[in-house]
């Protein structure tokens, strides 16, 4: 089951952080069709967040067709990434982990690594690198 966390430094609203975490978990294959999301009460207890904020996030995910709410039962994943997409991530993750090790060995801290990654990501998006 997914465990939500909130980062107050990002400037991203708490409800949107929950939505983004579910989307990310789906893309990474960490959540599969039929998996149950934590109840609103469970999230409130773990993250110290307003129940309306969690409900808003779940409604957004339901509107996107990613989850479905079952009255009295809970909220469940309705759709996931294709298996081929998830399988393709394995070698890429391995390469990225090796790169991260090299970056840390070169003395880069988390903030520097993230800045470098974001810069490269933006560049590849602009020039159409696949």
N, C-alpha and C positions, 0 to 999 in steps of 0.2 A: 504494500500500500504506500502511496506517496505521502511524504511528510513535508508540509509547507513550511517555509521560513520567510521572514520579511526583512528586507534591507532598507533601513531608514535613510541611508546615504544616497540612494539612487535618484530620489525625487519622483519615482514612479509610484502611483497610488497603490495602496495595499490590495485592492480588488484586482487591479491589473497585474500585479505580481503573481497572484494566485492563478489567473488566467494564463499568463505566460509560462508558469511552471507546469501546468497541465499540458499545454501545447508542446513544450519541450520534452516532457516525459513521453508523450505520444510519439514524437519524432524519433526519440531514442529507443523506442520499443520497451520502455520501462512500465508503461501502462498498456494493457491489451483490452480488446473488446470484452465486455462483461465484468471487468474489474470494478470494484466499488470504490468511490472516493470517500475520504473520511466524512463523517457527518458534520454538519455545521457546528454542533456542540463540541465534537472532538477537536475541530480546528480552533474554535474559540478557546478551549482549554489549553491547547499546546502553544498557540501563537499570541494569545492575549489580544484579540481583535474583536471588533463589533460584529455580532451575528449578521446584521444587515449587510455588512461588507462581504462576508463569505457568500451569503445568499445571492448578492448581486453578481459575484464572480461566477457562481454556478449557473445563474440564469443566462449570463453571457455565453458560457460554454454550451448551454443547451440550445440557445438561439443559433449558434454556429453549427449545431448538429453533432458536436463532439461527445456530448453526454446526454443522458436521458434521466429524468427524475421519476421515480416510482413512489407514489404517495404512501407514506408509512413504512417504506422499505429503505430508501436511500437514493443516491445518485450514482449512476453506472456509466462506464465508458461505452459509447455507442459505435465509435469508429476509430480505427487505428491506421497507421501507415502500412503500406504493403510490405510483405515479408522480404521481398527482394531489396527494398530500400533499406530495411533494417540490417539485412545480411551484408550489404555493401558497406555499411558503416564500420564493420569490424577492422578491416585492414587500414582504413582511414584513421580510426581511433588509435590504432597501434602506431602509425606514423606520427600522429599528433603528440602522443605521449612521449615518443622518442625526441621530438622537436622540443617539447617542454623541458625534458631533462637536459638537453643541450643548452637551452636558454637559461635555465637555472645555473648550470655549470659555468656559463659565461658571466654570471653575476647579476642577471636581471631579476628584479623583484616582481611581485604580482602585478603591480600597476604598470610597470614597463612592458611586461609580457602582454598584458591586455591592450595597451596602447599600440604596440607593434602589430598584434593580431588584427585589431580594428583597422589600422592603417592599410595593411595588406588586403583585408577583406574589402574595404572601400575601393582600393585600386583595382582589384580583380573584377569587382562589379562594374566599374566604369569602362574597362577595356574589354569586357566580355569574356574573361578567362573562365573556362568551365572547370 
